[in-house]
């Protein structure tokens, strides 16, 4: 990555002791790179592997699928029109349990950067507190319980939020629970509480909550887990997802 920065004469990544993020130039490069990889995969598939067919069962967290996966899967389907995709969204811990029971060929899961290294990392991003725009003043007073808008247990982000608040002694309460991303965001827009989101998924009408009363949430990773014995279509999709989404440094 340093060599690429030297070649371009641009900083592509901003680093800090605990995290990193892409600069604007890095985001542009990553977006173009993913498109180039997708086009290359499509070309190879059409010229070399036109007979790949079958069913692939993929599990993924809803928020990640909504923000980042649709284009990746569309490119794969265009390159492999004879492969049927069966995509299911669920909470990470449920996905892991169902994957272990043989319900999926592939699953994308949220994991701790310094935790068990299950699967292959395909995404890395900062988590932030978010609330409805212009309502920050309602939630920054450490003397008040912080109302949380979260997914039900066993949501990874719910666990991360509660742990961070407990570590700094900030009181909290669960104000709204929703199984869907749309439901959670509607509750936040109505001013019912704050939520935890990946930084690049914060809607334009939300504000990021920062300051001494809001504990650091650090970063999260998305990893791809694959069954021990994959059919050819699933192996092709796994390769496509990794090459399309990888943000490694």
C-alpha positions as a Markdown table, in Angstrom:
| # | Residue | x | y | z |
|---|---|---|---|---|
| 1 | Unk | 0.0 | 0.0 | 0.0 |
| 2 | Unk | 2.9 | 2.4 | 0.8 |
| 3 | Unk | 4.4 | 1.7 | -2.6 |
| 4 | Unk | 1.0 | 2.5 | -4.3 |
| 5 | Unk | 0.8 | 5.8 | -2.3 |
| 6 | Unk | 4.3 | 6.7 | -3.4 |
| 7 | Unk | 3.5 | 5.9 | -7.0 |
| 8 | Unk | 0.3 | 8.0 | -7.0 |
| 9 | Unk | 1.7 | 10.8 | -4.8 |
| 10 | Unk | -1.5 | 10.6 | -2.7 |
| 11 | Unk | -2.3 | 9.4 | 0.8 |
| 12 | Unk | -4.8 | 6.5 | 0.5 |
| 13 | Unk | -5.2 | 5.6 | 4.2 |
| 14 | Unk | -5.3 | 7.7 | 7.4 |
| 15 | Unk | -3.8 | 5.7 | 10.2 |
| 16 | Unk | -4.2 | 6.1 | 14.0 |
| 17 | Unk | -3.0 | 3.9 | 16.9 |
| 18 | Unk | -6.3 | 2.1 | 17.1 |
| 19 | Unk | -7.8 | 2.2 | 13.7 |
| 20 | Unk | -7.5 | 3.3 | 10.1 |
| 21 | Unk | -9.8 | 4.6 | 7.3 |
| 22 | Unk | -9.6 | 5.3 | 3.7 |
| 23 | Unk | -9.0 | 8.9 | 2.6 |
| 24 | Unk | -11.2 | 10.4 | -0.2 |
| 25 | Unk | -8.6 | 9.4 | -2.7 |
| 26 | Unk | -8.5 | 5.9 | -1.2 |
| 27 | Unk | -12.3 | 5.5 | -1.5 |
| 28 | Unk | -12.1 | 6.5 | -5.1 |
| 29 | Unk | -9.4 | 4.1 | -5.8 |
| 30 | Unk | -11.2 | 1.3 | -3.9 |
| 31 | Unk | -14.4 | 1.9 | -5.8 |
| 32 | Unk | -12.7 | 1.8 | -9.2 |
| 33 | Unk | -10.7 | -1.3 | -8.2 |
| 34 | Unk | -13.9 | -3.2 | -7.2 |
| 35 | Unk | -15.5 | -2.3 | -10.5 |
| 36 | Unk | -12.4 | -3.5 | -12.4 |
| 37 | Unk | -12.3 | -6.7 | -10.5 |
| 38 | Unk | -16.0 | -7.3 | -11.1 |
| 39 | Unk | -15.6 | -6.7 | -14.9 |
| 40 | Unk | -12.6 | -9.0 | -15.1 |
| 41 | Unk | -14.5 | -11.7 | -13.3 |
| 42 | Unk | -17.5 | -11.2 | -15.6 |
| 43 | Unk | -15.2 | -11.4 | -18.7 |
| 44 | Unk | -13.4 | -14.6 | -17.5 |
| 45 | Unk | -16.7 | -16.2 | -16.6 |
| 46 | Unk | -18.3 | -15.5 | -20.0 |
| 47 | Unk | -15.2 | -16.6 | -22.0 |
| 48 | Unk | -13.9 | -19.5 | -20.0 |
| 49 | Unk | -16.6 | -20.8 | -17.6 |
| 50 | Unk | -20.0 | -20.4 | -19.2 |
| 51 | Unk | -21.3 | -23.8 | -17.9 |
| 52 | Unk | -21.0 | -23.1 | -14.1 |
| 53 | Unk | -24.5 | -23.7 | -12.7 |
| 54 | Unk | -26.2 | -24.6 | -9.4 |
| 55 | Unk | -27.5 | -23.1 | -6.2 |
| 56 | Unk | -25.5 | -21.1 | -3.7 |
| 57 | Unk | -26.9 | -20.4 | -0.2 |
| 58 | Unk | -25.5 | -17.2 | 1.3 |
| 59 | Unk | -26.2 | -15.8 | 4.8 |
| 60 | Unk | -25.4 | -12.1 | 5.6 |
| 61 | Unk | -26.2 | -9.4 | 8.1 |
| 62 | Unk | -28.9 | -7.2 | 6.8 |
| 63 | Unk | -27.1 | -3.9 | 7.2 |
| 64 | Unk | -24.0 | -5.0 | 5.4 |
| 65 | Unk | -26.1 | -6.5 | 2.6 |
| 66 | Unk | -28.1 | -3.3 | 2.2 |
| 67 | Unk | -25.1 | -1.1 | 2.0 |
| 68 | Unk | -22.4 | -3.1 | 0.2 |
| 69 | Unk | -23.5 | -6.5 | -1.1 |
| 70 | Unk | -26.2 | -5.8 | -3.8 |
| 71 | Unk | -23.8 | -4.6 | -6.5 |
| 72 | Unk | -21.4 | -7.5 | -5.7 |
| 73 | Unk | -24.1 | -10.1 | -6.1 |
| 74 | Unk | -25.5 | -8.4 | -9.2 |
| 75 | Unk | -22.1 | -8.5 | -10.9 |
| 76 | Unk | -21.7 | -12.2 | -10.0 |
| 77 | Unk | -25.2 | -13.1 | -11.4 |
| 78 | Unk | -24.4 | -11.2 | -14.6 |
| 79 | Unk | -21.2 | -13.3 | -15.0 |
| 80 | Unk | -22.8 | -16.6 | -14.0 |
| 81 | Unk | -26.4 | -16.5 | -15.2 |
| 82 | Unk | -26.9 | -20.2 | -14.5 |
| 83 | Unk | -26.2 | -19.9 | -10.8 |
| 84 | Unk | -29.1 | -19.3 | -8.5 |
| 85 | Unk | -28.4 | -17.3 | -5.4 |
| 86 | Unk | -30.4 | -17.9 | -2.2 |
| 87 | Unk | -29.6 | -15.0 | 0.1 |
| 88 | Unk | -30.8 | -14.9 | 3.8 |
| 89 | Unk | -30.3 | -12.0 | 6.2 |
| 90 | Unk | -30.0 | -12.6 | 10.0 |
| 91 | Unk | -28.0 | -11.6 | 13.0 |
| 92 | Unk | -24.4 | -12.7 | 13.1 |
| 93 | Unk | -24.6 | -15.2 | 15.9 |
| 94 | Unk | -27.7 | -16.7 | 14.4 |
| 95 | Unk | -25.9 | -17.0 | 11.0 |
| 96 | Unk | -23.0 | -18.8 | 12.7 |
| 97 | Unk | -25.3 | -21.2 | 14.4 |
| 98 | Unk | -27.2 | -21.9 | 11.2 |
| 99 | Unk | -24.0 | -22.2 | 9.2 |
| 100 | Unk | -22.9 | -24.9 | 11.7 |
| 101 | Unk | -26.1 | -26.7 | 11.1 |
| 102 | Unk | -25.5 | -26.8 | 7.4 |
| 103 | Unk | -28.0 | -24.3 | 6.2 |
| 104 | Unk | -25.5 | -22.2 | 4.2 |
| 105 | Unk | -22.7 | -22.7 | 1.9 |
| 106 | Unk | -21.3 | -19.2 | 2.7 |
| 107 | Unk | -21.9 | -16.7 | 5.5 |
| 108 | Unk | -20.7 | -13.2 | 6.0 |
| 109 | Unk | -20.3 | -12.4 | 9.8 |
| 110 | Unk | -19.4 | -9.5 | 12.0 |
| 111 | Unk | -16.4 | -10.1 | 14.2 |
| 112 | Unk | -14.0 | -8.4 | 16.6 |
| 113 | Unk | -10.8 | -7.3 | 14.9 |
| 114 | Unk | -8.8 | -8.7 | 17.8 |
| 115 | Unk | -11.1 | -11.7 | 18.4 |
| 116 | Unk | -11.1 | -15.2 | 17.0 |
| 117 | Unk | -10.1 | -15.1 | 13.3 |
| 118 | Unk | -13.0 | -17.1 | 11.9 |
| 119 | Unk | -13.2 | -16.8 | 8.1 |
| 120 | Unk | -11.5 | -14.5 | 5.7 |
| 121 | Unk | -11.7 | -10.7 | 6.4 |
| 122 | Unk | -13.4 | -8.8 | 3.6 |
| 123 | Unk | -14.3 | -5.5 | 5.2 |
| 124 | Unk | -13.0 | -3.3 | 8.0 |
| 125 | Unk | -14.7 | -0.1 | 9.3 |
| 126 | Unk | -15.2 | 2.1 | 12.2 |
| 127 | Unk | -18.4 | 2.0 | 14.4 |
| 128 | Unk | -20.0 | 5.2 | 15.6 |
| 129 | Unk | -22.9 | 6.4 | 17.7 |
| 130 | Unk | -25.6 | 8.0 | 15.6 |
| 131 | Unk | -28.8 | 9.9 | 16.3 |
| 132 | Unk | -31.3 | 12.1 | 14.4 |
| 133 | Unk | -29.7 | 15.2 | 13.0 |
| 134 | Unk | -29.8 | 18.2 | 15.3 |
| 135 | Unk | -30.8 | 16.2 | 18.3 |
| 136 | Unk | -27.3 | 15.6 | 19.7 |
| 137 | Unk | -28.0 | 17.7 | 22.7 |
| 138 | Unk | -30.6 | 15.3 | 23.9 |
| 139 | Unk | -28.1 | 12.4 | 24.4 |
| 140 | Unk | -24.8 | 13.8 | 25.5 |
| 141 | Unk | -25.6 | 14.5 | 29.2 |
| 142 | Unk | -23.9 | 11.8 | 31.1 |
| 143 | Unk | -26.4 | 12.3 | 34.0 |
| 144 | Unk | -29.3 | 10.9 | 31.9 |
| 145 | Unk | -29.8 | 7.3 | 30.9 |
| 146 | Unk | -28.8 | 6.9 | 27.2 |
| 147 | Unk | -31.8 | 5.4 | 25.2 |
| 148 | Unk | -30.6 | 2.8 | 22.8 |
| 149 | Unk | -32.2 | 1.7 | 19.5 |
| 150 | Unk | -30.8 | -1.8 | 18.9 |
| 151 | Unk | -31.5 | -5.1 | 17.4 |
| 152 | Unk | -32.6 | -8.0 | 19.7 |
| 153 | Unk | -30.1 | -10.3 | 21.3 |
| 154 | Unk | -27.7 | -11.8 | 20.1 |
| 155 | Unk | -26.8 | -8.7 | 18.0 |
| 156 | Unk | -23.1 | -8.0 | 17.9 |
| 157 | Unk | -23.5 | -4.2 | 17.8 |
| 158 | Unk | -26.0 | -4.3 | 20.7 |
| 159 | Unk | -23.4 | -6.2 | 22.7 |
| 160 | Unk | -20.6 | -3.7 | 21.7 |
| 161 | Unk | -22.7 | -0.7 | 22.7 |
| 162 | Unk | -23.7 | -2.0 | 26.1 |
| 163 | Unk | -20.1 | -3.1 | 26.9 |
| 164 | Unk | -18.7 | 0.3 | 25.9 |
| 165 | Unk | -21.2 | 2.1 | 28.1 |
| 166 | Unk | -20.7 | -0.2 | 31.0 |
| 167 | Unk | -16.9 | 0.2 | 30.8 |
| 168 | Unk | -17.2 | 4.0 | 31.3 |
| 169 | Unk | -20.1 | 3.8 | 33.8 |
| 170 | Unk | -22.6 | 5.5 | 31.5 |
| 171 | Unk | -26.2 | 4.5 | 32.4 |
| 172 | Unk | -28.3 | 3.2 | 29.5 |
| 173 | Unk | -31.7 | 1.7 | 28.7 |
| 174 | Unk | -33.1 | -0.1 | 25.7 |
| 175 | Unk | -35.7 | 2.2 | 24.3 |
| 176 | Unk | -36.5 | 0.5 | 21.0 |
| 177 | Unk | -35.7 | -3.0 | 19.6 |
| 178 | Unk | -36.2 | -3.9 | 15.9 |
| 179 | Unk | -35.2 | -6.9 | 13.9 |
| 180 | Unk | -34.9 | -4.7 | 10.7 |
| 181 | Unk | -32.5 | -1.9 | 9.7 |
| 182 | Unk | -35.4 | 0.1 | 8.4 |
| 183 | Unk | -37.3 | -0.2 | 11.7 |
| 184 | Unk | -34.2 | 0.9 | 13.7 |
| 185 | Unk | -33.5 | 3.9 | 11.5 |
| 186 | Unk | -37.2 | 5.0 | 11.7 |
| 187 | Unk | -37.0 | 4.9 | 15.5 |
| 188 | Unk | -33.8 | 7.0 | 15.5 |
| 189 | Unk | -35.3 | 9.5 | 13.1 |
| 190 | Unk | -38.3 | 9.9 | 15.5 |
| 191 | Unk | -35.9 | 10.8 | 18.2 |
| 192 | Unk | -36.4 | 7.7 | 20.3 |
| 193 | Unk | -32.8 | 7.1 | 20.9 |
| 194 | Unk | -29.3 | 6.5 | 19.5 |
| 195 | Unk | -27.9 | 3.6 | 17.6 |
| 196 | Unk | -24.6 | 2.1 | 16.5 |
| 197 | Unk | -23.7 | 2.1 | 12.8 |
| 198 | Unk | -20.7 | 1.6 | 10.6 |
| 199 | Unk | -19.3 | 5.1 | 9.9 |
| 200 | Unk | -19.9 | 4.8 | 6.1 |
| 201 | Unk | -23.5 | 3.7 | 6.7 |
| 202 | Unk | -24.7 | 6.7 | 8.6 |
| 203 | Unk | -27.7 | 8.3 | 6.7 |
| 204 | Unk | -27.5 | 11.9 | 5.6 |
| 205 | Unk | -30.2 | 12.9 | 8.0 |
| 206 | Unk | -28.4 | 11.4 | 11.0 |
| 207 | Unk | -25.6 | 13.0 | 13.1 |
| 208 | Unk | -22.6 | 11.2 | 14.6 |
| 209 | Unk | -22.4 | 11.6 | 18.3 |
| 210 | Unk | -19.0 | 12.3 | 19.7 |
| 211 | Unk | -17.5 | 13.7 | 22.9 |
| 212 | Unk | -16.4 | 12.7 | 26.4 |
| 213 | Unk | -19.7 | 11.2 | 27.3 |
| 214 | Unk | -19.8 | 8.8 | 24.3 |
| 215 | Unk | -17.4 | 6.0 | 24.6 |
| 216 | Unk | -15.2 | 4.8 | 21.8 |
| 217 | Unk | -16.7 | 1.8 | 19.8 |
| 218 | Unk | -13.5 | 1.0 | 17.9 |
| 219 | Unk | -13.8 | -0.9 | 14.6 |
| 220 | Unk | -15.5 | -4.0 | 13.3 |
| 221 | Unk | -14.8 | -6.5 | 10.6 |
| 222 | Unk | -16.8 | -8.5 | 8.2 |
| 223 | Unk | -15.5 | -12.0 | 7.5 |
| 224 | Unk | -16.5 | -14.7 | 5.0 |
| 225 | Unk | -16.9 | -18.2 | 6.2 |
| 226 | Unk | -17.2 | -21.1 | 3.8 |
| 227 | Unk | -18.3 | -24.7 | 4.3 |
| 228 | Unk | -15.6 | -27.3 | 4.3 |
| 229 | Unk | -16.7 | -28.8 | 1.0 |
| 230 | Unk | -18.0 | -26.2 | -1.5 |
| 231 | Unk | -19.6 | -26.9 | -4.8 |
| 232 | Unk | -18.1 | -25.0 | -7.8 |
| 233 | Unk | -20.7 | -22.2 | -7.9 |
| 234 | Unk | -20.2 | -21.5 | -4.2 |
| 235 | Unk | -16.4 | -21.5 | -4.5 |
| 236 | Unk | -16.7 | -19.0 | -7.4 |
| 237 | Unk | -19.0 | -16.7 | -5.4 |
| 238 | Unk | -16.6 | -16.9 | -2.4 |
| 239 | Unk | -13.7 | -15.8 | -4.6 |
| 240 | Unk | -15.8 | -13.0 | -6.2 |
| 241 | Unk | -16.9 | -11.7 | -2.8 |
| 242 | Unk | -13.3 | -11.6 | -1.4 |
| 243 | Unk | -11.8 | -9.9 | -4.4 |
| 244 | Unk | -14.7 | -7.4 | -4.7 |
| 245 | Unk | -14.8 | -6.4 | -1.0 |
| 246 | Unk | -11.3 | -6.8 | 0.4 |
| 247 | Unk | -10.2 | -3.5 | 2.1 |
| 248 | Unk | -7.0 | -4.9 | 3.5 |
| 249 | Unk | -3.9 | -2.9 | 4.2 |
